[in-house]
Amino acid sequence: QVQPAESGGGVVQAGDSLTLSCSVSGGTFVGDDMVAWYRQAPGKEREVIGTITWDAGSRHYADSMRGRFTIYRNYHENRAWLHMNGLKPEDTAIYYCNRQHDSVVYWGQGPQVTVSS
């Protein structure tokens, strides 16, 4: 299996923290994979939050996402996470995990995160 699968979305209050996780449905991440987190707010284009390389765990963030978002992975648990602090109503979006594997990009279904004021 190659498809990533996210979990952990829901409705939270402004100021709360929330962590989403990403795993490979029925399979595993492998050394050359890169995991990326994106989000798409209502009426807006999908935007990248950041990426992490599976083997080395090197992370990069979009400039607008630095500070409140942290991406990490656990090699042995075969899972990546997106941790979000200080959530705001404008963070309401569908959050996607994407797996870049053998030069092909696979997308998860994307959980909804709703931040109420």
C-alpha positions as CSV (number, residue, x, y, z in Angstrom):
1,Q,0.0,0.0,0.0
2,V,1.2,3.5,-0.7
3,Q,-1.7,5.8,0.2
4,P,-1.2,8.0,3.3
5,A,-4.0,8.3,5.8
6,E,-4.5,11.1,8.3
7,S,-6.2,11.2,11.6
8,G,-6.9,13.7,14.4
9,G,-9.1,16.4,12.9
10,G,-12.1,17.9,14.6
11,V,-13.5,21.1,16.1
12,V,-11.4,23.1,18.6
13,Q,-11.5,26.5,20.3
14,A,-9.3,29.4,19.3
15,G,-6.1,29.2,21.2
16,D,-6.2,25.4,21.4
17,S,-3.5,23.0,20.1
18,L,-4.2,20.0,17.9
19,T,-2.0,17.3,16.5
20,L,-2.7,15.4,13.3
21,S,-1.0,12.1,12.4
22,C,-0.2,10.5,9.1
23,S,0.6,6.9,8.4
24,V,0.6,4.6,5.3
25,S,-2.6,2.7,5.1
26,G,-1.6,-1.0,5.2
27,G,2.1,-0.2,4.6
28,T,5.1,1.7,5.7
29,F,7.1,4.8,4.8
30,V,10.5,4.0,3.3
31,G,13.9,5.8,3.3
32,D,13.6,8.1,0.3
33,D,10.1,9.2,1.1
34,M,9.2,12.8,1.9
35,V,6.1,13.7,3.8
36,A,4.4,17.0,3.3
37,W,1.5,18.7,5.1
38,Y,-0.8,21.0,3.2
39,R,-4.1,22.7,4.0
40,Q,-7.0,24.1,2.0
41,A,-9.3,26.7,3.5
42,P,-12.8,27.3,2.1
43,G,-12.6,29.2,-1.1
44,K,-8.8,29.2,-1.2
45,E,-6.1,27.3,-2.9
46,R,-4.2,24.4,-1.3
47,E,-1.1,25.7,0.4
48,V,2.0,23.9,1.8
49,I,2.7,24.0,5.5
50,G,6.0,22.1,5.4
51,T,7.8,18.9,4.7
52,I,10.0,16.3,6.4
53,T,12.3,13.8,4.9
54,W,11.6,10.3,6.2
55,D,15.1,9.0,6.5
56,A,16.9,12.0,8.0
57,G,14.0,13.9,9.4
58,S,15.0,17.2,7.8
59,R,12.2,19.7,8.0
60,H,11.3,22.7,6.0
61,Y,8.4,25.1,6.5
62,A,6.7,27.7,4.4
63,D,7.6,31.1,5.7
64,S,3.9,31.9,6.6
65,M,3.7,28.7,8.7
66,R,6.8,29.1,10.8
67,G,6.2,29.4,14.6
68,R,2.9,27.7,15.2
69,F,3.3,24.5,13.2
70,T,5.7,21.7,13.9
71,I,6.2,18.6,11.7
72,Y,7.9,15.6,13.1
73,R,8.1,11.9,12.5
74,N,8.8,8.7,14.5
75,Y,10.8,6.3,12.4
76,H,9.9,3.2,14.5
77,E,6.2,4.0,14.8
78,N,6.1,4.7,11.1
79,R,4.1,7.9,11.6
80,A,4.4,11.6,10.9
81,W,2.6,14.3,12.8
82,L,1.6,17.9,12.4
83,H,1.4,19.8,15.7
84,M,-0.5,23.1,15.7
85,N,-0.4,25.6,18.5
86,G,-2.4,28.7,19.1
87,L,-5.1,27.9,16.6
88,K,-7.1,30.7,15.1
89,P,-10.4,30.7,13.2
90,E,-8.5,31.4,10.0
91,D,-6.7,28.0,10.4
92,T,-10.0,26.3,9.6
93,A,-9.3,24.1,6.7
94,I,-8.9,20.6,5.4
95,Y,-5.4,19.4,6.3
96,Y,-3.7,16.9,4.0
97,C,-0.8,14.6,4.4
98,N,1.1,13.8,1.1
99,R,3.6,11.2,0.5
100,Q,6.3,11.6,-2.2
101,H,7.4,8.1,-3.0
102,D,9.4,7.0,-6.0
103,S,8.8,10.4,-7.7
104,V,5.0,10.0,-7.3
105,V,2.9,12.0,-5.0
106,Y,0.1,10.3,-3.0
107,W,-2.5,12.3,-1.1
108,G,-4.5,11.4,1.9
109,Q,-8.2,12.2,2.3
110,G,-7.7,15.1,4.6
111,P,-9.4,15.6,7.9
112,Q,-11.4,18.8,8.6
113,V,-10.1,21.1,11.3
114,T,-12.5,23.7,12.4
115,V,-11.5,26.4,14.8
116,S,-14.3,28.2,16.6
117,S,-13.9,31.7,18.1
